[in-house]
Amino acid sequence: MYGVILWNDPAKGKAVIWCDDHGHLAYLSSPEVIKDGQAIPDVGAMVNIIVRQVGPLRLCTWLECVNNDSHPTLLQSLRNAAVPSQRPAQCSTFQAVS
């Protein structure tokens, strides 16, 4: 299946991957499963993966980087989405109906 890297830690060889089947996220927990010793793909990279369900987790058992520049603005988009809105929340006034 295909996926996109949402988060990575190259120093620890870990990554979180959105999967194109819209199921649970997949986790890369070891760089040893990356095809041909490739580097950990960047955030936003499109990858081809094989996953195995282990309890509640989907773990990558094989990963190949298809396009490391697939979604180059994803990281900034995720950061922008995480910033709380500067607008005050709007409240509605409700009247009790008797």
matplotlib code that plots the C-alpha trace (Angstrom):
import matplotlib.pyplot as plt

x = [0.0, 1.1, 1.5, 2.9, 5.4, 3.8, 6.6, 10.1, 13.1, 16.0, 18.4, 16.2, 15.1, 11.4, 8.5, 4.7, 2.9, -0.6, -1.9, -3.9, -6.4, -7.5, -7.0, -4.9, -1.5, 1.5, 4.7, 8.3, 10.2, 13.5, 15.5, 16.3, 13.1, 13.8, 14.6, 18.3, 19.4, 17.8, 17.7, 14.6, 12.3, 11.5, 8.2, 5.9, 7.6, 5.4, 6.3, 5.3, 4.9, 3.9, 2.4, 1.7, -0.9, 0.7, -2.0, -3.3, -0.4, 0.3, 4.1, 6.0, 7.8, 9.0, 9.3, 10.4, 10.6, 8.7, 9.1, 10.9, 9.5, 5.9, 4.4, 7.2, 4.9, 3.2, 5.3, 4.6, 0.9, 0.7, 2.4, 0.0, -3.0, -1.7, -1.6, -4.7, -6.9, -6.4, -10.1, -12.1, -14.6, -18.2, -20.9, -24.6, -27.2, -29.9, -33.2, -34.9, -38.1, -40.9]
y = [0.0, 3.6, 6.1, 9.5, 10.2, 12.5, 12.5, 11.1, 10.8, 9.9, 9.6, 6.8, 5.3, 5.9, 7.4, 7.7, 7.0, 7.9, 4.9, 5.2, 2.7, 5.4, 2.9, 3.3, 5.0, 2.8, 3.0, 2.5, 1.4, 0.2, 1.5, -2.2, -2.7, 0.1, -1.2, -1.3, 0.6, 3.9, 6.8, 7.5, 9.4, 13.0, 14.2, 14.5, 11.6, 9.1, 5.5, 2.0, -0.1, -3.5, -3.6, -6.2, -5.8, -6.3, -5.8, -2.3, -1.2, -1.3, -1.9, -1.5, -4.7, -3.2, 0.3, 1.8, 5.6, 6.3, 10.1, 12.0, 15.3, 14.2, 16.6, 19.1, 21.6, 19.0, 19.7, 23.4, 22.8, 20.5, 23.1, 25.8, 23.6, 23.0, 26.8, 27.8, 30.4, 34.0, 34.7, 34.4, 31.6, 32.6, 31.6, 31.5, 32.3, 29.7, 30.2, 27.4, 26.1, 25.3]
z = [0.0, -0.4, 2.3, 3.2, 6.0, 8.6, 11.2, 11.4, 13.6, 11.4, 14.4, 15.9, 12.6, 13.3, 11.3, 11.4, 8.1, 6.8, 4.7, 1.5, 2.8, 5.4, 8.2, 11.2, 10.9, 10.4, 12.4, 11.1, 14.2, 12.6, 9.6, 8.9, 6.9, 4.5, 1.0, 0.0, 3.1, 1.9, 4.4, 6.4, 4.0, 4.7, 6.1, 3.1, 1.2, -0.6, 0.3, -0.6, 2.5, 3.8, 7.3, 9.9, 12.6, 16.0, 18.7, 18.2, 16.0, 12.3, 12.0, 8.7, 7.7, 4.4, 3.2, -0.1, -0.8, -4.0, -4.1, -1.4, -2.7, -3.1, -0.5, 0.3, 2.1, 4.3, 7.4, 7.3, 6.6, 9.7, 11.8, 10.6, 11.4, 14.9, 15.8, 17.6, 16.0, 17.1, 16.8, 20.0, 20.1, 19.2, 21.6, 20.9, 23.5, 23.9, 25.6, 27.5, 25.9, 28.4]

ax = plt.figure().add_subplot(projection="3d")
ax.plot(x, y, z, "-o")
ax.set_aspect("equal")
plt.show()
